[in-house]
Amino acid sequence: MPEQNRRIRVLVVDDSVLMRHVLSEILNSDPDIEVVGVASDPYIARQKIKQLNPDVLTLDVEMPKMDGLQFLRNLMRLRPMPVVMISSLTQQGASVTLEALELGAVDFISKPEIDIAEKLKDYAEQIIEKVKTASVAQVAQLSDAQAKAITSRKPVVQTGGEQLSFKTTDQVIAIGASTGGTEAIREVLENLPADTPGIVIVQHIPGMFSGPFAARMNGVSQMEVCEARHDQRVMHGHVYIAPGDQHLSLRRDGARYYCKLSDAEPVNRHRPSVDVLMHSVAQQVGKNAIGVMLTGMGKDGAEGMLAMRNAGAATLVQDEASSVVWGMPGAAAKLGAAGEVLPLTKIAGRITELYAAMRPSAKTA
């Protein structure tokens, strides 16, 4: 983490001369950031990390001599530091980027396929914000066992299994996350049983990435995980992840809940927005819901979670120590929206306890 009142030192690693130039120009335009060096491949980057001791690395996925994933894997094992990946907006690029986030990258910047220089400049403010957020992110060292497990893990495409497909849910769990959220969500879903009530999730992510992300989560969860579709019924034992370019909310029809997708304007600069989801859950589900706010920058979802709590829902917020960035969960806590503040490792267990206590049989026992 950079010292207070010191500029954030960035090393740009990319095999493209144009990308190195454009990223350096964008980042150097902010008075709080200094690009201290550039590197065209991981071997040069390794030497410059030793020489320059940067606070943040921007790292291209596709590079000569050693691909960005292998370099990231080595870096997070031997010298963990905040990394922002540069990825292409393609299906393959999405899959590789999600693996990079599992390996410990803090965030990613999507590289346009055409007119790179001009289109990246359109997102200059967002790129600067991502680097600043990365500079204060909490980064953990990757063990050899973790690296091996991540590399061997394959996404499993959701097949719509029939075992729980006809059981509706009278309880709903709503989860919101942003920076660091893909891994926090994985931690939660991995530790929830197959009979968990329906879960709806908003993770701030581009449209090209939400489908592959849902497939990866389906591979680690006992529940069925998919990208949400409009008018899709919310089922027990199923997880619905918002498409990366549409708002996700809930609508109720009798005792049943359905996913509702919308192209409405961004809320808190985001579409999908956690606030949109949680406000709808507060209105449609009320006290039969559980709200969960995980790591992420900004404050999206804080007001929606407060609405959930005021409606009688249980609300859980990830604590600062276990968050990559304590922006969204911190904002919810400061607003009074958090019923409980817990480390990430305890959230799945607490969700299980809460929904078990909410069952009618548990209340009358």
C-alpha positions as CSV (number, residue, x, y, z in Angstrom):
1,M,0.0,0.0,0.0
2,P,1.5,3.4,-0.9
3,E,2.3,5.8,1.8
4,Q,-0.2,8.7,2.4
5,N,0.5,11.8,0.3
6,R,2.8,9.8,-2.0
7,R,1.9,9.3,-5.7
8,I,0.8,5.7,-6.6
9,R,3.6,4.1,-8.5
10,V,2.4,2.0,-11.5
11,L,4.2,-0.4,-13.8
12,V,2.5,-1.0,-17.1
13,V,3.1,-4.4,-18.6
14,D,1.9,-4.9,-22.2
15,D,3.4,-6.2,-25.4
16,S,1.6,-3.5,-27.4
17,V,3.5,-0.2,-27.8
18,L,0.2,1.6,-28.3
19,M,-1.4,0.1,-25.1
20,R,1.7,1.0,-23.1
21,H,1.5,4.6,-24.4
22,V,-2.2,5.1,-24.0
23,L,-2.4,3.6,-20.5
24,S,0.7,5.6,-19.4
25,E,-0.9,8.8,-20.8
26,I,-4.2,8.2,-19.0
27,L,-2.7,7.3,-15.7
28,N,-0.1,10.1,-15.7
29,S,-2.9,12.6,-16.3
30,D,-4.0,12.1,-12.7
31,P,-1.9,14.0,-10.1
32,D,-2.0,11.1,-7.7
33,I,-0.6,8.5,-10.1
34,E,2.9,8.1,-11.6
35,V,3.8,5.5,-14.2
36,V,7.3,4.6,-13.1
37,G,8.0,2.2,-15.9
38,V,6.7,0.0,-18.7
39,A,7.6,-3.5,-19.8
40,S,6.9,-5.4,-23.0
41,D,7.0,-8.9,-21.6
42,P,7.0,-10.7,-18.1
43,Y,10.8,-11.1,-18.0
44,I,11.4,-7.4,-18.3
45,A,8.5,-6.8,-15.9
46,R,10.2,-9.1,-13.3
47,Q,13.4,-7.0,-13.4
48,K,11.5,-3.7,-13.3
49,I,9.4,-4.8,-10.3
50,K,12.7,-5.4,-8.4
51,Q,14.2,-2.1,-9.5
52,L,11.2,0.2,-9.2
53,N,9.1,-1.4,-6.5
54,P,5.7,-0.3,-8.0
55,D,2.5,-0.1,-5.9
56,V,0.3,-1.4,-8.8
57,L,0.8,-3.5,-11.9
58,T,-1.3,-3.3,-15.0
59,L,-0.9,-6.7,-16.8
60,D,-1.9,-7.8,-20.3
61,V,-3.3,-11.3,-20.5
62,E,-1.8,-12.2,-23.9
63,M,2.0,-11.6,-24.1
64,P,5.0,-13.2,-25.7
65,K,7.6,-15.5,-23.9
66,M,5.2,-16.1,-20.9
67,D,1.4,-15.5,-20.9
68,G,0.0,-13.1,-18.3
69,L,-1.7,-15.8,-16.3
70,Q,1.5,-17.7,-15.7
71,F,3.3,-14.5,-14.8
72,L,0.4,-13.6,-12.4
73,R,0.5,-17.1,-10.9
74,N,4.2,-16.8,-10.1
75,L,3.9,-13.2,-8.9
76,M,1.1,-13.9,-6.4
77,R,3.0,-16.9,-5.0
78,L,6.3,-15.2,-4.7
79,R,5.7,-11.4,-4.4
80,P,2.0,-10.6,-4.1
81,M,1.0,-7.1,-5.1
82,P,-2.1,-5.4,-6.5
83,V,-2.6,-6.2,-10.2
84,V,-5.2,-4.8,-12.7
85,M,-5.5,-7.1,-15.7
86,I,-5.9,-5.9,-19.3
87,S,-8.3,-8.2,-21.0
88,S,-10.1,-8.5,-24.4
89,L,-13.9,-8.2,-24.6
90,T,-14.3,-11.7,-26.0
91,Q,-15.6,-15.0,-24.6
92,Q,-12.1,-16.4,-24.3
93,G,-10.9,-13.2,-22.8
94,A,-13.6,-13.3,-20.2
95,S,-12.7,-16.9,-19.1
96,V,-9.0,-16.0,-18.8
97,T,-9.8,-12.8,-16.8
98,L,-12.0,-14.7,-14.4
99,E,-9.1,-17.1,-13.8
100,A,-6.8,-14.1,-13.2
101,L,-9.3,-12.8,-10.5
102,E,-9.2,-16.3,-8.9
103,L,-5.4,-16.1,-8.9
104,G,-5.5,-12.8,-7.0
105,A,-5.8,-9.9,-9.5
106,V,-7.8,-7.1,-7.9
107,D,-9.7,-6.0,-11.0
108,F,-9.5,-5.8,-14.8
109,I,-9.8,-3.3,-17.7
110,S,-11.5,-4.4,-20.8
111,K,-9.5,-3.7,-24.0
112,P,-11.7,-2.7,-27.0
113,E,-11.1,-4.7,-30.2
114,I,-11.0,-1.6,-32.5
115,D,-10.0,2.1,-32.0
116,I,-8.2,1.2,-28.8
117,A,-6.6,4.6,-28.2
118,E,-9.8,6.6,-28.5
119,K,-12.1,4.1,-26.8
120,L,-9.8,3.6,-23.8
121,K,-9.7,7.4,-23.4
122,D,-13.5,7.4,-23.1
123,Y,-13.0,5.2,-20.0
124,A,-10.1,7.1,-18.5
125,E,-11.9,8.1,-15.3
126,Q,-12.8,4.4,-14.7
127,I,-9.3,3.2,-15.4
128,I,-7.8,5.7,-13.0
129,E,-10.4,4.7,-10.3
130,K,-9.6,1.0,-10.7
131,V,-5.8,1.7,-10.3
132,K,-6.4,3.9,-7.2
133,T,-8.7,1.2,-5.7
134,A,-6.1,-1.5,-6.4
135,S,-3.4,0.6,-4.6
136,V,-5.3,0.2,-1.3
137,A,-6.6,-3.3,-1.9
138,Q,-5.7,-6.1,0.5
139,V,-3.8,-8.8,-1.5
140,A,-3.2,-12.3,-0.2
141,Q,-0.3,-14.6,-1.0
142,L,-1.3,-17.5,-3.3
143,S,-0.2,-21.0,-2.1
144,D,1.1,-23.7,-4.4
145,A,-2.0,-25.8,-3.6
146,Q,-4.4,-22.9,-4.4
147,A,-2.6,-22.2,-7.7
148,K,-2.8,-25.8,-8.7
149,A,-6.5,-26.1,-7.8
150,I,-7.4,-22.9,-9.8
151,T,-5.5,-24.1,-12.8
152,S,-7.2,-27.5,-12.8
153,R,-10.7,-26.1,-12.3
154,K,-13.0,-26.2,-15.3
155,P,-16.2,-24.2,-15.7
156,V,-19.4,-26.4,-15.8
157,V,-22.2,-25.2,-18.0
158,Q,-25.6,-25.0,-16.1
159,T,-27.8,-27.8,-17.4
160,G,-31.0,-27.1,-15.6
161,G,-31.1,-30.2,-13.5
162,E,-34.5,-31.5,-12.5
163,Q,-33.9,-32.5,-8.9
164,L,-35.0,-29.2,-7.3
165,S,-36.6,-27.6,-10.4
166,F,-40.2,-27.8,-9.2
167,K,-39.7,-26.5,-5.7
168,T,-40.4,-22.8,-5.4
169,T,-38.8,-20.6,-2.8
170,D,-40.6,-18.5,-0.2
171,Q,-37.3,-17.1,0.9
172,V,-34.8,-15.2,-1.2
173,I,-31.1,-14.4,-0.7
174,A,-29.9,-11.2,-2.4
175,I,-26.1,-10.7,-2.8
176,G,-24.3,-7.6,-4.1
177,A,-20.6,-7.2,-4.9
178,S,-18.1,-5.3,-7.0
179,T,-14.3,-5.2,-6.8
180,G,-13.0,-8.5,-5.4
181,G,-16.5,-9.9,-5.6
182,T,-16.1,-12.7,-8.0
183,E,-13.9,-14.5,-5.5
184,A,-16.0,-13.5,-2.5
185,I,-19.1,-14.9,-4.2
186,R,-17.2,-18.1,-5.0
187,E,-16.3,-18.5,-1.3
188,V,-19.9,-18.1,-0.3
189,L,-21.4,-20.3,-3.0
190,E,-18.9,-23.1,-2.4
191,N,-20.0,-23.4,1.2
192,L,-23.8,-23.3,0.8
193,P,-25.8,-26.6,0.6
194,A,-27.8,-27.7,-2.4
195,D,-31.1,-27.0,-0.7
196,T,-30.4,-23.3,0.0
197,P,-33.3,-20.9,-1.0
198,G,-33.1,-19.2,-4.3
199,I,-30.2,-16.7,-4.6
200,V,-30.1,-13.5,-6.8
201,I,-26.8,-11.9,-7.4
202,V,-25.6,-8.6,-8.8
203,Q,-21.8,-8.4,-9.4
204,H,-20.5,-5.4,-11.3
205,I,-19.2,-7.0,-14.4
206,P,-19.3,-6.4,-18.2
207,G,-21.9,-8.1,-20.3
208,M,-19.4,-10.4,-22.0
209,F,-18.2,-11.7,-18.6
210,S,-21.4,-12.6,-16.7
211,G,-22.2,-15.8,-18.6
212,P,-18.7,-17.3,-18.2
213,F,-18.7,-16.2,-14.5
214,A,-22.0,-18.0,-14.0
215,A,-20.5,-21.1,-15.6
216,R,-17.5,-21.0,-13.3
217,M,-19.7,-20.6,-10.2
218,N,-21.8,-23.5,-11.4
219,G,-18.6,-25.6,-11.3
220,V,-17.9,-24.9,-7.7
221,S,-21.4,-24.7,-6.2
222,Q,-23.7,-27.5,-5.0
223,M,-26.6,-25.3,-6.3
224,E,-27.5,-24.8,-10.0
225,V,-26.0,-21.5,-11.1
226,C,-27.0,-19.6,-14.3
227,E,-27.1,-16.1,-15.8
228,A,-30.6,-14.8,-15.1
229,R,-33.2,-14.6,-17.8
230,H,-36.2,-12.3,-17.9
231,D,-39.3,-13.9,-16.3
232,Q,-37.3,-16.8,-15.1
233,R,-38.8,-18.3,-12.0
234,V,-36.7,-18.3,-8.8
235,M,-36.3,-21.8,-7.5
236,H,-35.0,-23.4,-4.3
237,G,-31.4,-24.6,-4.9
238,H,-30.8,-22.2,-7.8
239,V,-28.6,-19.1,-8.2
240,Y,-29.3,-16.3,-10.7
241,I,-26.5,-13.9,-11.7
242,A,-27.5,-10.6,-13.3
243,P,-26.4,-10.2,-16.9
244,G,-23.5,-7.7,-17.0
245,D,-25.4,-5.1,-18.9
246,Q,-28.9,-5.3,-17.4
247,H,-30.6,-4.5,-14.1
248,L,-31.9,-7.5,-12.2
249,S,-34.9,-7.1,-9.9
250,L,-37.6,-9.4,-8.5
251,R,-41.3,-9.5,-9.1
252,R,-43.8,-11.5,-7.1
253,D,-46.8,-13.4,-8.5
254,G,-48.7,-15.1,-5.7
255,A,-46.2,-17.2,-3.8
256,R,-43.7,-17.2,-6.6
257,Y,-40.8,-14.9,-7.5
258,Y,-39.5,-14.2,-10.9
259,C,-36.4,-12.5,-12.3
260,K,-37.0,-9.2,-14.0
261,L,-34.4,-7.7,-16.4
262,S,-34.3,-4.1,-17.5
263,D,-32.2,-1.9,-19.8
264,A,-33.1,1.2,-17.7
265,E,-30.5,3.9,-17.0
266,P,-27.5,3.0,-14.7
267,V,-28.0,3.6,-11.0
268,N,-25.0,4.8,-9.0
269,R,-23.2,4.6,-12.4
270,H,-23.9,0.8,-12.6
271,R,-26.1,-1.5,-14.6
272,P,-26.7,-3.9,-13.1
273,S,-27.0,-2.1,-9.8
274,V,-27.2,-3.7,-6.4
275,D,-29.5,-0.9,-5.2
276,V,-32.0,-1.9,-7.9
277,L,-32.0,-5.5,-6.8
278,M,-32.1,-4.9,-3.1
279,H,-34.9,-2.3,-3.3
280,S,-37.0,-4.8,-5.2
281,V,-36.3,-7.6,-2.7
282,A,-37.3,-5.3,0.1
283,Q,-40.6,-4.6,-1.6
284,Q,-41.4,-8.0,-2.9
285,V,-39.9,-10.4,-0.3
286,G,-39.6,-8.3,2.9
287,K,-38.8,-10.2,6.1
288,N,-38.4,-13.5,4.2
289,A,-35.2,-12.3,2.6
290,I,-31.6,-12.2,3.5
291,G,-29.3,-9.5,2.1
292,V,-25.6,-9.9,1.8
293,M,-23.1,-7.2,0.8
294,L,-19.6,-8.3,-0.2
295,T,-16.4,-6.5,-1.1
296,G,-16.5,-3.7,-3.7
297,M,-15.7,-0.1,-4.3
298,G,-18.3,2.7,-4.1
299,K,-21.6,2.7,-2.3
300,D,-24.0,0.9,-4.6
301,G,-26.4,-1.2,-2.6
302,A,-26.2,0.6,0.7
303,E,-29.6,2.2,0.4
304,G,-31.2,-0.9,-1.0
305,M,-29.8,-3.0,1.9
306,L,-31.2,-0.4,4.4
307,A,-34.6,-0.8,2.7
308,M,-34.3,-4.6,3.2
309,R,-33.4,-4.2,6.8
310,N,-36.3,-1.8,7.4
311,A,-38.6,-4.3,5.8
312,G,-37.5,-6.9,8.4
313,A,-34.9,-8.8,6.3
314,A,-31.7,-10.1,7.9
315,T,-28.7,-8.3,6.5
316,L,-25.1,-9.4,6.5
317,V,-22.0,-7.3,5.6
318,Q,-18.5,-8.5,4.9
319,D,-16.0,-7.0,7.3
320,E,-13.1,-4.7,6.4
321,A,-10.4,-7.2,7.2
322,S,-11.5,-9.8,4.7
323,S,-12.7,-7.4,2.0
324,V,-10.4,-6.5,-1.0
325,V,-12.1,-3.1,-0.9
326,W,-14.4,-2.0,2.0
327,G,-16.4,0.5,-0.1
328,M,-19.8,-1.0,-0.6
329,P,-19.9,-3.0,2.6
330,G,-18.5,-0.1,4.5
331,A,-21.1,2.3,3.1
332,A,-23.9,-0.2,4.1
333,A,-22.4,-0.4,7.6
334,K,-22.1,3.3,8.0
335,L,-25.7,3.8,6.9
336,G,-27.0,1.4,9.5
337,A,-28.0,-1.2,6.9
338,A,-25.9,-4.0,8.4
339,G,-27.6,-6.4,10.9
340,E,-24.3,-8.2,11.3
341,V,-20.7,-7.5,10.1
342,L,-18.8,-10.8,9.5
343,P,-15.6,-12.1,8.0
344,L,-16.1,-13.7,4.6
345,T,-15.4,-17.2,5.9
346,K,-18.4,-17.0,8.2
347,I,-21.0,-15.6,5.8
348,A,-22.1,-18.9,4.2
349,G,-22.6,-20.5,7.6
350,R,-24.6,-17.6,8.9
351,I,-26.8,-17.6,5.8
352,T,-27.5,-21.3,6.5
353,E,-28.4,-20.6,10.1
354,L,-30.7,-17.7,9.2
355,Y,-32.7,-19.5,6.6
356,A,-33.0,-22.6,8.8
357,A,-34.5,-20.4,11.5
358,M,-36.9,-18.8,9.1
359,R,-38.5,-22.0,8.1
360,P,-42.0,-22.5,9.5
361,S,-41.1,-25.8,11.1
362,A,-38.2,-24.1,12.9
363,K,-40.6,-21.4,14.3
364,T,-43.1,-23.8,15.6
365,A,-40.7,-26.5,16.9
